[in-house]
Amino acid sequence: MPDNRPVYLRLREQIAAAIIEGRYAEGQMLPSVRAFAAEQGANPLTVAKAYHQFQVDGLIRVQRGVGMFVQRGAADRLRAAERAAFLAEEWPPIRARLERLGIAPQELFDRA
């Protein structure tokens, strides 16, 4: 299924995942806008928009002339926000489908 979300949201999701997974640890500098844009094949302005939203949300700090750094607690805050969004938006249709198909949660865990 194609992802029709704006590119900056998809980039933001990639960066958030990297922070949650510890690939960008607290206090660590993020790649520059240009470097990340080149790596992703994206427009630098689009990457700047994604980074700016992290700054507005207080998840990164900008040190002028040096770079952008992951704030303390960013991974926990992102994880909590993603968890809440999953439970509110993604889980209800999954749960409804499982019930419709008669699949018990234990059956899923047994297959893992």
LORO-556831 format. One record per residue: x, y, z negated of N, C-alpha, C in turn; residue in one letter. Coordinates in Angstrom, 2 decimals, m for minus. Atoms other than C-alpha are relative to their C-alpha. Layout:
BEGIN
   neast  nnorth     nup  caeast canorth    caup   ceast  cnorth     cup residuo
       X       Y       Z       X       Y       Z       X       Y       Z       A
...
END
This chain:
BEGIN
   neast  nnorth     nup  caeast canorth    caup   ceast  cnorth     cup residuo
    0.84   m1.17    0.00    0.00    0.00    0.00    0.89    1.24    0.00       M
   m0.86   m1.19   m0.08    1.54    3.36    1.00   m0.23    0.93   m1.20       P
    0.06   m0.94    1.12    2.32    5.88   m1.73   m0.23    1.39    0.59       D
    0.37   m1.29   m0.58    0.53    9.09   m0.76    0.26    1.18   m0.92       N
   m0.31   m1.10    0.91    1.73   11.11   m3.73    1.07    0.90    0.59       R
   m1.07   m0.90   m0.47    3.89   14.18   m3.07    1.38   m0.56   m0.36       P
   m1.36    0.51    0.19    7.61   13.41   m2.77    0.56    0.41   m1.36       V
   m0.59   m0.43    1.26    8.52   15.48   m5.83   m0.54   m0.84   m1.17       Y
    0.54    0.86    1.06    6.19   13.31   m7.97    0.66   m1.38    0.03       L
   m0.68    1.29   m0.10    7.79   10.13   m6.64    1.43    0.11   m0.53       R
   m1.36   m0.22    0.51   11.25   11.57   m7.37   m0.03    0.14   m1.51       L
    0.14   m0.18    1.44   10.10   12.61  m10.82   m0.17   m1.35   m0.69       R
    0.21    1.34    0.57    8.94    9.04  m11.47    1.32   m0.79   m0.03       E
   m1.30    0.70   m0.03   12.36    7.68  m10.41    0.92    0.51   m1.10       Q
   m0.87   m0.59    1.02   14.18   10.10  m12.70   m0.50   m0.41   m1.38       I
    0.58    0.39    1.30   11.79    9.34  m15.59    0.37   m1.46   m0.31       A
   m0.35    1.41    0.21   12.39    5.60  m15.13    1.47   m0.13   m0.39       A
   m1.44    0.06    0.30   16.16    6.17  m15.16    0.28    0.48   m1.42       A
   m0.17   m0.50    1.37   15.88    8.15  m18.41   m0.52   m1.05   m0.99       I
    0.57    1.01    0.89   13.61    5.54  m20.04    0.90   m1.23   m0.09       I
   m0.85    1.19   m0.04   15.92    2.70  m18.95    1.42    0.27   m0.50       E
   m1.32   m0.33    0.52   19.00    4.55  m20.24    1.06    0.22    1.06       G
   m0.99   m0.29   m1.04   20.67    5.05  m16.87    0.46    1.45   m0.09       R
   m0.36   m1.38    0.37   20.60    8.76  m17.79   m0.31    0.10   m1.49       Y
    0.17    0.03    1.45   21.16    8.69  m21.54   m0.16    1.41   m0.56       A
    0.13   m1.28    0.68   20.38   11.45  m24.01    1.35    0.69   m0.04       E
   m1.23   m0.78   m0.02   22.96   14.19  m23.67    0.80   m0.12    1.29       G
   m0.73    0.22   m1.26   24.13   12.88  m20.30   m0.45    1.00    1.05       Q
    0.30   m0.92   m1.08   24.33   15.18  m17.33   m0.69   m0.76    1.14       M
    0.67    0.56   m1.17   21.92   14.47  m14.48    0.80    0.33    1.25       L
   m0.66   m0.36   m1.25   23.19   14.41  m10.91   m0.46    1.39    0.43       P
    0.39   m1.32   m0.49   23.18   17.83   m9.29   m1.17   m0.14    0.96       S
    1.13    0.00   m0.93   20.17   18.77   m7.19    0.46   m0.47    1.37       V
   m0.49    0.38   m1.34   22.22   18.46   m4.02    0.42   m1.46    0.07       R
   m0.46    1.40    0.00   23.78   15.13   m4.98   m1.19   m0.95   m0.03       A
    1.17    0.88    0.08   20.44   13.59   m5.94   m0.80    0.06    1.29       F
    0.72   m0.15   m1.26   18.81   14.99   m2.79    0.68   m0.84    1.09       A
   m0.73    0.77   m1.00   21.54   13.45   m0.63   m0.18   m1.50   m0.22       A
    0.15    1.42    0.34   21.27   10.11   m2.45   m1.39   m0.52    0.38       E
    1.38    0.42   m0.26   17.49   10.01   m1.97   m0.48    0.34    1.41       Q
    0.43   m0.44   m1.32   17.38   11.53    1.51   m1.14    0.99   m0.08       G
    1.07   m0.97    0.25   15.20   14.32    0.16    0.50    1.42    0.19       A
   m0.31   m1.42   m0.09   15.09   18.07    0.56    0.43    0.49   m1.39       N
   m0.43   m0.51    1.31   17.05   19.83   m2.24   m1.08    0.82   m0.73       P
    1.07   m0.77    0.65   14.07   22.13   m2.88   m1.02   m0.92   m0.66       L
    0.93    0.97    0.57   11.90   19.08   m3.52    0.58   m0.58   m1.28       T
   m0.66    0.50    1.21   14.43   17.69   m6.00   m0.01    1.08   m1.08       V
    0.02   m1.11    0.96   14.67   21.12   m7.65   m1.37    0.11   m0.66       A
    1.35   m0.05    0.55   10.88   21.06   m8.10   m0.21   m1.11   m1.03       K
    0.10    1.12    0.95   11.06   17.64   m9.78    0.79    0.31   m1.27       A
   m0.83   m0.33    1.15   13.90   18.75  m12.05   m0.64    1.12   m0.83       Y
    0.60   m1.14    0.70   12.10   22.00  m12.89   m1.12   m0.48   m0.93       H
    1.09    0.49    0.84    9.09   20.07  m14.20    0.54   m0.66   m1.26       Q
   m0.63    0.58    1.19   11.38   18.12  m16.56    0.45    1.10   m0.96       F
   m0.45   m1.13    0.82   12.79   21.44  m17.77   m1.20    0.64   m0.70       Q
    1.21   m0.58    0.57    9.30   22.90  m18.32   m0.54   m0.89   m1.13       V
    0.49    0.96    0.99    8.35   19.74  m20.24    0.96   m0.18   m1.18       D
   m0.96    0.08    1.09   11.42   20.15  m22.47    0.76   m1.31   m0.05       G
   m0.68    1.28   m0.05   12.97   16.87  m21.34    1.46    0.12    0.45       L
   m1.39   m0.28   m0.37   16.13   18.36  m19.86    0.30    1.45   m0.36       I
   m0.43   m1.39    0.24   18.13   21.46  m20.64    1.01    0.36    1.06       R
   m0.91   m0.48   m1.02   20.03   23.56  m18.17    1.10    0.81   m0.68       V
   m1.14   m0.78    0.47   23.49   24.80  m19.01    0.57    0.70    1.21       Q
   m0.40   m0.76   m1.18   24.22   27.54  m16.53    1.46   m0.22    0.36       R
   m1.35    0.19   m0.50   27.25   26.87  m14.40    0.58   m1.39   m0.28       G
   m0.51    1.33    0.33   27.60   23.34  m15.77   m0.90   m1.08    0.58       V
    0.93    1.01   m0.50   24.49   21.27  m15.06   m1.21   m0.17   m0.88       G
    1.22    0.32    0.74   21.33   19.72  m16.42    0.24   m1.25   m0.81       M
   m0.26    1.09    0.93   21.35   17.40  m19.41   m1.31   m0.54   m0.58       F
    1.17    0.65    0.59   18.84   14.92  m20.83   m0.07    0.41   m1.48       V
    0.20   m0.42    1.38   17.40   16.23  m24.10   m0.13   m1.21   m0.93       Q
    0.19    1.03    1.03   17.40   14.20  m27.30   m1.49   m0.32   m0.11       R
    1.39    0.41    0.13   14.18   12.20  m27.57   m0.76   m0.08    1.31       G
    0.69   m0.01   m1.29   13.38   12.48  m23.85   m0.51   m1.39    0.39       A
    0.41    1.36   m0.38   13.26    8.71  m23.30   m1.24   m0.43   m0.80       A
    1.15    0.38    0.82   10.87    8.18  m26.22   m1.25    0.76    0.42       D
    1.15   m0.80   m0.42    8.61   11.02  m25.09   m0.53   m0.47    1.35       R
    0.43    0.49   m1.31    8.55    9.77  m21.49   m0.67   m1.36   m0.12       L
    0.58    1.34    0.19    7.88    6.18  m22.61   m1.41    0.12   m0.58       R
    1.32   m0.18    0.63    4.98    7.33  m24.82   m1.01    0.55    1.01       A
    0.90   m0.59   m1.00    3.49    9.43  m22.00   m0.37   m1.03    1.06       A
    0.28    1.01   m1.03    3.82    6.61  m19.45   m0.87   m1.11   m0.56       E
    0.81    1.04    0.65    2.36    4.10  m21.90   m1.46    0.47   m0.09       R
    1.35   m0.54    0.11   m0.64    6.35  m22.55   m0.69    0.06    1.36       A
    0.57   m0.08   m1.35   m1.17    6.92  m18.83   m0.36   m1.38    0.51       A
    0.29    1.37   m0.43   m0.96    3.19  m18.13   m1.27   m0.52   m0.66       F
    1.16    0.51    0.72   m3.48    2.32  m20.82   m1.29    0.71    0.39       L
    1.19   m0.77   m0.36   m5.87    5.07  m19.74   m0.41   m0.17    1.46       A
    0.30   m0.04   m1.43   m5.59    4.82  m15.95    0.16   m1.34    0.72       E
   m0.30    1.23   m0.75   m4.06    1.54  m14.77   m0.59   m1.25   m0.65       E
    0.44    1.21    0.66   m5.06   m1.00  m17.41   m1.49   m0.30    0.17       W
    1.43    0.34   m0.11   m8.89   m0.67  m17.24   m0.37   m0.76    1.28       P
    0.35    0.80   m1.18   m9.16   m1.82  m13.58    0.69   m1.37    0.02       P
   m0.69    1.30    0.07   m6.58   m4.59  m14.18   m0.79   m0.92   m0.93       I
    0.76    0.80    0.97   m8.50   m5.79  m17.23   m1.32   m0.46    0.60       R
    1.28    0.34   m0.62  m11.79   m5.68  m15.32    0.18   m1.10    1.04       A
   m0.24    1.02   m1.02  m10.29   m7.73  m12.50    0.32   m1.35   m0.64       R
   m0.30    1.25    0.71   m8.86  m10.31  m14.91   m1.29   m0.64   m0.51       L
    1.27    0.53    0.51  m12.27  m10.67  m16.51   m0.86   m0.54    1.14       E
    0.79    0.41   m1.16  m13.97  m10.90  m13.12    0.49   m1.35    0.56       R
   m0.60    1.22   m0.54  m11.56  m13.67  m12.06    0.10   m1.11   m1.04       L
   m0.06    1.00    1.05  m11.77  m15.49  m15.38    1.41   m0.37   m0.41       G
   m1.40    0.24    0.38   m8.06  m15.13  m16.11    0.19    0.47   m1.44       I
   m0.27   m0.33    1.40   m7.18  m15.25  m19.81    1.40    0.59   m0.11       A
   m1.34   m0.59    0.17   m4.24  m13.10  m21.00    1.08   m1.05   m0.24       P
   m1.00    1.04    0.29   m2.46  m16.22  m22.30    0.46   m0.68    1.28       Q
   m0.34    0.62   m1.28   m2.57  m17.66  m18.79    1.09    0.81    0.72       E
   m1.02   m0.86   m0.61   m0.53  m14.69  m17.57    1.35   m0.21   m0.68       L
   m1.25    0.16    0.74    2.05  m15.10  m20.31    0.62   m1.37    0.23       F
   m0.51    1.35   m0.25    2.35  m18.82  m19.65    0.72   m0.09    1.34       D
   m0.61    0.03   m1.34    3.34  m18.07  m16.04    1.31    0.78    0.04       R
   m1.19   m0.87   m0.01    6.07  m15.60  m16.96    1.27   m0.73   m0.22       A
END
